[in-house]
Amino acid sequence: MNRSFIEALRHHALEELQRIPKSDLHNHAGRGGSIAYIEAWSGAHIDPPNRPFDSLRDMQAWFESNIKIHCRGLEGYIKRLEAAFAQAQADRIEVLALSFGLDEIAALGGMGGFMRTVGELQKQYASGTLFFPELSLDRACRIEETLPQIEEVLTYRWFTSIDICNDEFAQPIRQFKPVYRRAKAAGLKLKAHVGEFGTADDVREAVEELELDEVHHGIAAARSVSVMHWLADHQIRLNVCPTSNTFLRTAESYARHPLRKLYDHGVPVTINTDDLLIFNQTVSQEYLNLYQSGLMTAEELDGIRNTGLRYDVHAK
């Protein structure tokens, strides 16, 4: 138990929270920095979103018109990666899992250039952070066309985990079995975005079909006691993003977030940012939001913080 973390929450001391080790295990790299960092670089004034989003498409439209417009081309993309590592350093993120898509690898000239660029940024801006890169696939991708690219990427043995993101309903999760078999053989941790918009049964199905080690989001599991018990029994951790959930209307508020029910049923959970350049809440702020809302006690949140710090790079 970290008394400093507990007291910082009780005194609503954000600056003190920022000095205490934490993890961020659900973070899309190109969106993982702070709005203030991009403002300082670009000279632009960027107002954070002032309303919930109607959909992922609506969220993406906001990102395009408010963030990417100031971070154009390759230079802008690299600056956003820099911002993600700088944010990890500023918020004392000691364990960081950043996800990258195949298009991002291609933008930097393939795996060689990609690894060099990301490695240099991490060394320069977050050298004290344990960094675990994650390969992220689009749920709507053409799997047969994507497989050769994935197999090539896996030969570099650089990524430590794999994920599927975006529209949960684009195609059945079982379609990704060939990809996940290859990823498992390569020693990657297996994760997927599921149960953010779908059902509790979708969460269990994804874990069983793809043999997942962790789930990104997964909050729909809170609608089923049997699924929560199953996740707890199998120690399947959910990497939860409270502000993302409230802005995408999958959680009513911090005070009524499904995290409470998941925690009470013994499901391992962590607290993360998802897309900080959109949702504008750091990991420290996420903890403080949950505490101030009355959802969790300071001691419970400290336990969740420790769960994230015990990140194991190896699959089960």
C-alpha atoms as a printed R data frame, in Angstrom:
    type eleno elety resid chain resno       x       y       z
1   ATOM     1    CA   MET     A     1   0.000   0.000   0.000
2   ATOM     2    CA   ASN     A     2   1.316   3.421  -0.969
3   ATOM     3    CA   ARG     A     3   0.310   5.897   1.730
4   ATOM     4    CA   SER     A     4   1.453   8.852  -0.383
5   ATOM     5    CA   PHE     A     5  -0.949   7.870  -3.189
6   ATOM     6    CA   ILE     A     6  -3.829   7.395  -0.769
7   ATOM     7    CA   GLU     A     7  -3.217  10.721   0.956
8   ATOM     8    CA   ALA     A     8  -2.832  12.508  -2.389
9   ATOM     9    CA   LEU     A     9  -6.283  11.249  -3.407
10  ATOM    10    CA   ARG     A    10  -7.814  12.231  -0.076
11  ATOM    11    CA   HIS     A    11  -6.388  15.733  -0.398
12  ATOM    12    CA   HIS     A    12  -7.269  15.993  -4.119
13  ATOM    13    CA   ALA     A    13  -3.587  16.709  -4.744
14  ATOM    14    CA   LEU     A    14  -3.114  16.164  -8.474
15  ATOM    15    CA   GLU     A    15   0.510  17.297  -8.505
16  ATOM    16    CA   GLU     A    16   1.371  14.748  -5.827
17  ATOM    17    CA   LEU     A    17  -0.449  11.993  -7.736
18  ATOM    18    CA   GLN     A    18   1.699  12.821 -10.749
19  ATOM    19    CA   ARG     A    19   4.843  11.964  -8.756
20  ATOM    20    CA   ILE     A    20   3.700   8.433  -7.863
21  ATOM    21    CA   PRO     A    21   4.391   5.423 -10.133
22  ATOM    22    CA   LYS     A    22   1.463   4.308 -12.292
23  ATOM    23    CA   SER     A    23   0.780   2.352 -15.468
24  ATOM    24    CA   ASP     A    24  -1.029   3.129 -18.714
25  ATOM    25    CA   LEU     A    25  -1.800  -0.136 -20.488
26  ATOM    26    CA   HIS     A    26  -4.464   1.006 -22.960
27  ATOM    27    CA   ASN     A    27  -3.045   3.888 -24.946
28  ATOM    28    CA   HIS     A    28  -3.155   4.488 -28.707
29  ATOM    29    CA   ALA     A    29   0.285   5.917 -29.392
30  ATOM    30    CA   GLY     A    30  -0.630   8.537 -31.976
31  ATOM    31    CA   ARG     A    31  -3.237   9.898 -29.577
32  ATOM    32    CA   GLY     A    32  -1.384   9.375 -26.304
33  ATOM    33    CA   GLY     A    33   0.016  12.823 -25.596
34  ATOM    34    CA   SER     A    34  -1.544  15.919 -24.085
35  ATOM    35    CA   ILE     A    35  -3.420  18.672 -25.875
36  ATOM    36    CA   ALA     A    36  -1.194  21.213 -24.090
37  ATOM    37    CA   TYR     A    37   1.915  19.612 -25.593
38  ATOM    38    CA   ILE     A    38   0.552  19.935 -29.127
39  ATOM    39    CA   GLU     A    39  -0.600  23.484 -28.426
40  ATOM    40    CA   ALA     A    40   2.911  24.458 -27.290
41  ATOM    41    CA   TRP     A    41   4.480  22.930 -30.408
42  ATOM    42    CA   SER     A    42   1.983  24.154 -32.986
43  ATOM    43    CA   GLY     A    43   1.127  27.533 -31.497
44  ATOM    44    CA   ALA     A    44  -2.559  26.731 -31.944
45  ATOM    45    CA   HIS     A    45  -5.262  26.981 -29.317
46  ATOM    46    CA   ILE     A    46  -7.157  23.693 -29.018
47  ATOM    47    CA   ASP     A    47 -10.377  23.470 -27.037
48  ATOM    48    CA   PRO     A    48 -11.007  19.979 -25.597
49  ATOM    49    CA   PRO     A    49 -14.287  18.338 -26.637
50  ATOM    50    CA   ASN     A    50 -17.201  19.900 -24.773
51  ATOM    51    CA   ARG     A    51 -19.801  17.191 -25.331
52  ATOM    52    CA   PRO     A    52 -20.024  13.398 -25.508
53  ATOM    53    CA   PHE     A    53 -19.490  11.807 -28.904
54  ATOM    54    CA   ASP     A    54 -22.308  10.109 -30.765
55  ATOM    55    CA   SER     A    55 -20.055   7.368 -32.148
56  ATOM    56    CA   LEU     A    56 -16.473   6.389 -32.892
57  ATOM    57    CA   ARG     A    57 -16.896   8.113 -36.250
58  ATOM    58    CA   ASP     A    58 -17.934  11.315 -34.502
59  ATOM    59    CA   MET     A    59 -14.902  11.027 -32.211
60  ATOM    60    CA   GLN     A    60 -12.596  10.543 -35.190
61  ATOM    61    CA   ALA     A    61 -14.063  13.581 -36.916
62  ATOM    62    CA   TRP     A    62 -13.289  15.690 -33.849
63  ATOM    63    CA   PHE     A    63  -9.724  14.354 -33.783
64  ATOM    64    CA   GLU     A    64  -9.199  15.145 -37.455
65  ATOM    65    CA   SER     A    65 -10.530  18.688 -37.240
66  ATOM    66    CA   ASN     A    66  -9.036  19.663 -33.875
67  ATOM    67    CA   ILE     A    67  -5.759  17.728 -33.505
68  ATOM    68    CA   LYS     A    68  -4.515  16.309 -36.796
69  ATOM    69    CA   ILE     A    69  -5.101  19.595 -38.562
70  ATOM    70    CA   HIS     A    70  -2.228  20.967 -36.456
71  ATOM    71    CA   CYS     A    71  -0.062  17.826 -36.830
72  ATOM    72    CA   ARG     A    72   0.037  17.215 -40.543
73  ATOM    73    CA   GLY     A    73   2.164  14.668 -42.351
74  ATOM    74    CA   LEU     A    74   5.025  12.618 -41.019
75  ATOM    75    CA   GLU     A    75   6.397  15.455 -38.894
76  ATOM    76    CA   GLY     A    76   3.066  15.847 -37.154
77  ATOM    77    CA   TYR     A    77   2.740  12.129 -36.548
78  ATOM    78    CA   ILE     A    78   6.204  11.906 -34.997
79  ATOM    79    CA   LYS     A    79   5.389  14.906 -32.801
80  ATOM    80    CA   ARG     A    80   2.302  13.080 -31.537
81  ATOM    81    CA   LEU     A    81   4.428  10.033 -30.692
82  ATOM    82    CA   GLU     A    82   6.871  12.322 -28.911
83  ATOM    83    CA   ALA     A    83   3.952  13.787 -26.970
84  ATOM    84    CA   ALA     A    84   2.883  10.320 -25.819
85  ATOM    85    CA   PHE     A    85   6.303   9.517 -24.373
86  ATOM    86    CA   ALA     A    86   6.668  12.985 -22.851
87  ATOM    87    CA   GLN     A    87   3.286  12.529 -21.186
88  ATOM    88    CA   ALA     A    88   4.368   9.195 -19.717
89  ATOM    89    CA   GLN     A    89   7.412  10.879 -18.206
90  ATOM    90    CA   ALA     A    90   5.391  13.821 -16.859
91  ATOM    91    CA   ASP     A    91   2.758  11.605 -15.197
92  ATOM    92    CA   ARG     A    92   5.238   9.062 -13.781
93  ATOM    93    CA   ILE     A    93   3.974   6.246 -15.985
94  ATOM    94    CA   GLU     A    94   6.447   3.518 -15.166
95  ATOM    95    CA   VAL     A    95   4.725   0.807 -17.229
96  ATOM    96    CA   LEU     A    96   3.475   1.876 -20.650
97  ATOM    97    CA   ALA     A    97   1.798  -0.164 -23.381
98  ATOM    98    CA   LEU     A    98   1.430   1.888 -26.560
99  ATOM    99    CA   SER     A    99  -0.428   0.486 -29.565
100 ATOM   100    CA   PHE     A   100   0.557   1.059 -33.206
101 ATOM   101    CA   GLY     A   101  -1.174   0.109 -36.452
102 ATOM   102    CA   LEU     A   102   0.296  -1.374 -39.611
103 ATOM   103    CA   ASP     A   103  -0.276   1.954 -41.366
104 ATOM   104    CA   GLU     A   104   1.944   3.674 -38.803
105 ATOM   105    CA   ILE     A   105   4.729   1.198 -39.468
106 ATOM   106    CA   ALA     A   106   4.397   1.830 -43.206
107 ATOM   107    CA   ALA     A   107   4.449   5.608 -42.692
108 ATOM   108    CA   LEU     A   108   7.921   5.333 -41.151
109 ATOM   109    CA   GLY     A   109   9.288   3.202 -43.986
110 ATOM   110    CA   GLY     A   110   8.742  -0.270 -42.569
111 ATOM   111    CA   MET     A   111   9.810  -1.989 -39.371
112 ATOM   112    CA   GLY     A   112  13.456  -0.911 -39.476
113 ATOM   113    CA   GLY     A   113  12.742   2.812 -39.618
114 ATOM   114    CA   PHE     A   114   9.742   2.444 -37.348
115 ATOM   115    CA   MET     A   115  11.690   0.711 -34.570
116 ATOM   116    CA   ARG     A   116  14.517   3.239 -34.779
117 ATOM   117    CA   THR     A   117  12.198   6.246 -34.603
118 ATOM   118    CA   VAL     A   118  10.058   4.941 -31.754
119 ATOM   119    CA   GLY     A   119  13.109   3.674 -29.866
120 ATOM   120    CA   GLU     A   120  14.830   7.047 -30.100
121 ATOM   121    CA   LEU     A   121  11.709   8.872 -28.914
122 ATOM   122    CA   GLN     A   122  11.303   6.575 -25.942
123 ATOM   123    CA   LYS     A   123  14.977   6.923 -25.003
124 ATOM   124    CA   GLN     A   124  14.843  10.709 -25.251
125 ATOM   125    CA   TYR     A   125  11.481  11.424 -23.638
126 ATOM   126    CA   ALA     A   126  10.651   8.465 -21.352
127 ATOM   127    CA   SER     A   127  13.874   6.606 -20.638
128 ATOM   128    CA   GLY     A   128  12.698   5.570 -17.178
129 ATOM   129    CA   THR     A   129   9.500   3.976 -18.458
130 ATOM   130    CA   LEU     A   130   9.105   0.256 -19.112
131 ATOM   131    CA   PHE     A   131   7.753   0.315 -22.654
132 ATOM   132    CA   PHE     A   132   5.711  -2.527 -24.160
133 ATOM   133    CA   PRO     A   133   4.764  -1.909 -27.818
134 ATOM   134    CA   GLU     A   134   1.471  -3.361 -29.023
135 ATOM   135    CA   LEU     A   135   0.481  -4.200 -32.597
136 ATOM   136    CA   SER     A   136  -3.084  -3.033 -33.213
137 ATOM   137    CA   LEU     A   137  -5.284  -4.324 -36.042
138 ATOM   138    CA   ASP     A   138  -8.463  -2.777 -37.395
139 ATOM   139    CA   ARG     A   139 -11.510  -4.978 -36.698
140 ATOM   140    CA   ALA     A   140 -12.645  -4.233 -40.272
141 ATOM   141    CA   CYS     A   141  -9.357  -5.246 -41.945
142 ATOM   142    CA   ARG     A   142  -9.188  -7.860 -44.707
143 ATOM   143    CA   ILE     A   143  -7.518 -10.597 -42.743
144 ATOM   144    CA   GLU     A   144  -6.194 -12.669 -45.636
145 ATOM   145    CA   GLU     A   145  -4.538  -9.575 -47.111
146 ATOM   146    CA   THR     A   146  -3.202  -8.467 -43.732
147 ATOM   147    CA   LEU     A   147  -1.713 -11.799 -42.636
148 ATOM   148    CA   PRO     A   148   1.497 -11.545 -44.710
149 ATOM   149    CA   GLN     A   149   2.188  -8.082 -43.266
150 ATOM   150    CA   ILE     A   150   1.631  -9.365 -39.743
151 ATOM   151    CA   GLU     A   151   3.903 -12.346 -40.288
152 ATOM   152    CA   GLU     A   152   6.655 -10.051 -41.539
153 ATOM   153    CA   VAL     A   153   6.251  -7.720 -38.541
154 ATOM   154    CA   LEU     A   154   6.385 -10.653 -36.127
155 ATOM   155    CA   THR     A   155   9.764 -11.763 -37.474
156 ATOM   156    CA   TYR     A   156  11.323  -8.671 -35.872
157 ATOM   157    CA   ARG     A   157  10.206  -9.846 -32.399
158 ATOM   158    CA   TRP     A   158   9.704  -6.224 -31.329
159 ATOM   159    CA   PHE     A   159   6.033  -6.121 -30.424
160 ATOM   160    CA   THR     A   160   5.073  -7.666 -27.094
161 ATOM   161    CA   SER     A   161   1.293  -7.872 -27.577
162 ATOM   162    CA   ILE     A   162  -1.442  -7.752 -30.211
163 ATOM   163    CA   ASP     A   163  -4.847  -6.064 -30.200
164 ATOM   164    CA   ILE     A   164  -7.921  -5.527 -32.390
165 ATOM   165    CA   CYS     A   165  -9.624  -2.123 -32.236
166 ATOM   166    CA   ASN     A   166 -12.312   0.095 -33.807
167 ATOM   167    CA   ASP     A   167 -15.791  -1.100 -34.793
168 ATOM   168    CA   GLU     A   168 -16.596  -4.146 -32.651
169 ATOM   169    CA   PHE     A   169 -19.295  -5.208 -35.088
170 ATOM   170    CA   ALA     A   170 -17.248  -5.040 -38.317
171 ATOM   171    CA   GLN     A   171 -16.790  -8.824 -38.488
172 ATOM   172    CA   PRO     A   172 -16.998 -11.825 -36.131
173 ATOM   173    CA   ILE     A   173 -14.119 -12.019 -33.667
174 ATOM   174    CA   ARG     A   174 -13.460 -15.653 -34.609
175 ATOM   175    CA   GLN     A   175 -12.267 -14.478 -38.027
176 ATOM   176    CA   PHE     A   176  -9.041 -13.384 -36.329
177 ATOM   177    CA   LYS     A   177  -8.146 -16.878 -35.101
178 ATOM   178    CA   PRO     A   178  -5.407 -17.421 -37.732
179 ATOM   179    CA   VAL     A   179  -3.781 -14.111 -36.763
180 ATOM   180    CA   TYR     A   180  -3.931 -14.826 -33.054
181 ATOM   181    CA   ARG     A   181  -2.540 -18.342 -33.486
182 ATOM   182    CA   ARG     A   182   0.503 -16.813 -35.164
183 ATOM   183    CA   ALA     A   183   0.806 -14.109 -32.525
184 ATOM   184    CA   LYS     A   184   0.592 -16.671 -29.728
185 ATOM   185    CA   ALA     A   185   3.266 -18.817 -31.381
186 ATOM   186    CA   ALA     A   186   5.453 -15.706 -31.509
187 ATOM   187    CA   GLY     A   187   5.028 -15.220 -27.745
188 ATOM   188    CA   LEU     A   188   2.829 -12.116 -27.816
189 ATOM   189    CA   LYS     A   189   0.250 -11.296 -25.169
190 ATOM   190    CA   LEU     A   190  -3.189 -11.550 -26.741
191 ATOM   191    CA   LYS     A   191  -5.621  -8.660 -26.271
192 ATOM   192    CA   ALA     A   192  -8.638  -7.202 -28.064
193 ATOM   193    CA   HIS     A   193 -11.053  -4.293 -27.812
194 ATOM   194    CA   VAL     A   194 -14.362  -5.917 -26.943
195 ATOM   195    CA   GLY     A   195 -17.311  -5.213 -24.676
196 ATOM   196    CA   GLU     A   196 -17.066  -1.471 -25.039
197 ATOM   197    CA   PHE     A   197 -20.241  -1.306 -27.142
198 ATOM   198    CA   GLY     A   198 -21.224  -4.985 -27.307
199 ATOM   199    CA   THR     A   199 -22.497  -7.451 -24.731
200 ATOM   200    CA   ALA     A   200 -21.121  -9.423 -21.818
201 ATOM   201    CA   ASP     A   201 -21.333 -12.572 -23.941
202 ATOM   202    CA   ASP     A   202 -19.192 -10.844 -26.575
203 ATOM   203    CA   VAL     A   203 -16.460 -10.444 -23.978
204 ATOM   204    CA   ARG     A   204 -16.456 -14.106 -23.006
205 ATOM   205    CA   GLU     A   205 -16.673 -15.220 -26.630
206 ATOM   206    CA   ALA     A   206 -13.651 -13.102 -27.583
207 ATOM   207    CA   VAL     A   207 -11.578 -14.461 -24.704
208 ATOM   208    CA   GLU     A   208 -12.468 -18.050 -25.540
209 ATOM   209    CA   GLU     A   209 -12.173 -17.796 -29.329
210 ATOM   210    CA   LEU     A   210  -8.851 -15.933 -29.382
211 ATOM   211    CA   GLU     A   211  -7.466 -17.202 -26.035
212 ATOM   212    CA   LEU     A   212  -7.060 -13.629 -24.831
213 ATOM   213    CA   ASP     A   213  -4.840 -12.744 -21.907
214 ATOM   214    CA   GLU     A   214  -6.433  -9.310 -21.438
215 ATOM   215    CA   VAL     A   215  -9.378  -7.276 -22.717
216 ATOM   216    CA   HIS     A   216  -9.314  -3.592 -23.613
217 ATOM   217    CA   HIS     A   217 -12.503  -2.047 -22.192
218 ATOM   218    CA   GLY     A   218 -14.718  -5.092 -21.544
219 ATOM   219    CA   ILE     A   219 -17.065  -3.079 -19.354
220 ATOM   220    CA   ALA     A   220 -20.148  -4.754 -20.853
221 ATOM   221    CA   ALA     A   221 -19.179  -7.773 -18.745
222 ATOM   222    CA   ALA     A   222 -20.673  -5.899 -15.778
223 ATOM   223    CA   ARG     A   223 -24.134  -6.729 -17.141
224 ATOM   224    CA   SER     A   224 -23.670 -10.440 -16.402
225 ATOM   225    CA   VAL     A   225 -22.779 -11.881 -13.019
226 ATOM   226    CA   SER     A   226 -21.856 -15.199 -14.618
227 ATOM   227    CA   VAL     A   227 -19.469 -13.565 -17.089
228 ATOM   228    CA   MET     A   228 -17.858 -11.499 -14.326
229 ATOM   229    CA   HIS     A   229 -17.351 -14.637 -12.244
230 ATOM   230    CA   TRP     A   230 -15.879 -16.390 -15.276
231 ATOM   231    CA   LEU     A   231 -13.439 -13.532 -15.920
232 ATOM   232    CA   ALA     A   232 -12.467 -13.469 -12.261
233 ATOM   233    CA   ASP     A   233 -11.949 -17.236 -12.153
234 ATOM   234    CA   HIS     A   234  -9.717 -17.070 -15.233
235 ATOM   235    CA   GLN     A   235  -7.981 -13.860 -14.085
236 ATOM   236    CA   ILE     A   236  -8.691 -12.049 -17.351
237 ATOM   237    CA   ARG     A   237  -7.760  -8.439 -16.772
238 ATOM   238    CA   LEU     A   238  -9.812  -5.573 -18.202
239 ATOM   239    CA   ASN     A   239  -7.917  -2.412 -19.130
240 ATOM   240    CA   VAL     A   240 -10.604   0.185 -18.464
241 ATOM   241    CA   CYS     A   241 -10.689   3.819 -19.667
242 ATOM   242    CA   PRO     A   242 -13.272   5.736 -17.603
243 ATOM   243    CA   THR     A   243 -13.273   9.087 -19.428
244 ATOM   244    CA   SER     A   244 -13.359   7.399 -22.819
245 ATOM   245    CA   ASN     A   245 -16.383   5.416 -21.657
246 ATOM   246    CA   THR     A   246 -18.245   8.484 -20.439
247 ATOM   247    CA   PHE     A   247 -17.493  10.478 -23.606
248 ATOM   248    CA   LEU     A   248 -18.638   7.603 -25.799
249 ATOM   249    CA   ARG     A   249 -21.766   7.090 -23.680
250 ATOM   250    CA   THR     A   250 -20.942   3.527 -22.660
251 ATOM   251    CA   ALA     A   251 -20.845   4.632 -19.022
252 ATOM   252    CA   GLU     A   252 -23.300   7.115 -17.540
253 ATOM   253    CA   SER     A   253 -20.730   8.925 -15.399
254 ATOM   254    CA   TYR     A   254 -17.697   8.354 -13.192
255 ATOM   255    CA   ALA     A   255 -20.005   7.839 -10.219
256 ATOM   256    CA   ARG     A   256 -21.967   5.095 -12.024
257 ATOM   257    CA   HIS     A   257 -19.120   3.519 -13.960
258 ATOM   258    CA   PRO     A   258 -19.231  -0.321 -14.340
259 ATOM   259    CA   LEU     A   259 -15.718  -0.462 -12.856
260 ATOM   260    CA   ARG     A   260 -17.342  -0.629  -9.423
261 ATOM   261    CA   LYS     A   261 -19.309  -3.761 -10.197
262 ATOM   262    CA   LEU     A   262 -16.388  -5.431 -11.987
263 ATOM   263    CA   TYR     A   263 -14.083  -4.752  -9.057
264 ATOM   264    CA   ASP     A   264 -16.625  -6.030  -6.532
265 ATOM   265    CA   HIS     A   265 -16.916  -9.302  -8.466
266 ATOM   266    CA   GLY     A   266 -13.169  -9.879  -8.410
267 ATOM   267    CA   VAL     A   267 -12.393  -9.041 -12.036
268 ATOM   268    CA   PRO     A   268  -8.813  -7.704 -12.344
269 ATOM   269    CA   VAL     A   269  -8.911  -4.144 -13.701
270 ATOM   270    CA   THR     A   270  -6.533  -1.321 -14.562
271 ATOM   271    CA   ILE     A   271  -7.197   2.376 -15.233
272 ATOM   272    CA   ASN     A   272  -5.942   3.917 -18.460
273 ATOM   273    CA   THR     A   273  -6.251   6.872 -20.849
274 ATOM   274    CA   ASP     A   274  -7.182   5.303 -24.230
275 ATOM   275    CA   ASP     A   275  -6.870   8.501 -26.354
276 ATOM   276    CA   LEU     A   276  -5.503  11.296 -24.175
277 ATOM   277    CA   LEU     A   277  -5.296  13.764 -27.085
278 ATOM   278    CA   ILE     A   278  -9.070  13.459 -27.337
279 ATOM   279    CA   PHE     A   279 -10.343  12.828 -23.819
280 ATOM   280    CA   ASN     A   280  -7.869  15.186 -22.133
281 ATOM   281    CA   GLN     A   281  -7.523  13.248 -18.879
282 ATOM   282    CA   THR     A   282  -4.196  11.870 -17.648
283 ATOM   283    CA   VAL     A   283  -3.909   8.656 -15.655
284 ATOM   284    CA   SER     A   284  -3.545  10.722 -12.471
285 ATOM   285    CA   GLN     A   285  -6.690  12.658 -13.350
286 ATOM   286    CA   GLU     A   286  -8.560   9.417 -14.067
287 ATOM   287    CA   TYR     A   287  -7.786   8.183 -10.553
288 ATOM   288    CA   LEU     A   288  -8.797  11.492  -9.038
289 ATOM   289    CA   ASN     A   289 -12.039  11.603 -11.036
290 ATOM   290    CA   LEU     A   290 -13.025   8.158  -9.768
291 ATOM   291    CA   TYR     A   291 -12.175   9.057  -6.187
292 ATOM   292    CA   GLN     A   292 -13.947  12.419  -6.244
293 ATOM   293    CA   SER     A   293 -17.056  10.829  -7.747
294 ATOM   294    CA   GLY     A   294 -17.284   8.461  -4.784
295 ATOM   295    CA   LEU     A   295 -17.061   5.357  -6.972
296 ATOM   296    CA   MET     A   296 -13.948   3.921  -5.312
297 ATOM   297    CA   THR     A   297 -12.062   4.411  -2.073
298 ATOM   298    CA   ALA     A   298  -8.461   5.607  -2.073
299 ATOM   299    CA   GLU     A   299  -7.319   2.179  -0.882
300 ATOM   300    CA   GLU     A   300  -9.196   0.398  -3.677
301 ATOM   301    CA   LEU     A   301  -7.701   2.703  -6.273
302 ATOM   302    CA   ASP     A   302  -4.242   2.092  -4.873
303 ATOM   303    CA   GLY     A   303  -4.834  -1.636  -5.284
304 ATOM   304    CA   ILE     A   304  -5.818  -1.083  -8.917
305 ATOM   305    CA   ARG     A   305  -2.709   1.052  -9.416
306 ATOM   306    CA   ASN     A   306  -0.585  -1.820  -8.136
307 ATOM   307    CA   THR     A   307  -2.331  -4.260 -10.467
308 ATOM   308    CA   GLY     A   308  -1.153  -2.183 -13.422
309 ATOM   309    CA   LEU     A   309   2.393  -1.974 -12.140
310 ATOM   310    CA   ARG     A   310   2.559  -5.788 -11.962
311 ATOM   311    CA   TYR     A   311   2.335  -6.005 -15.753
312 ATOM   312    CA   ASP     A   312   3.767  -9.272 -17.060
313 ATOM   313    CA   VAL     A   313   5.040  -9.097 -20.628
314 ATOM   314    CA   HIS     A   314   4.601 -12.846 -21.071
315 ATOM   315    CA   ALA     A   315   1.349 -14.442 -22.151
316 ATOM   316    CA   LYS     A   316  -0.315 -16.941 -19.837
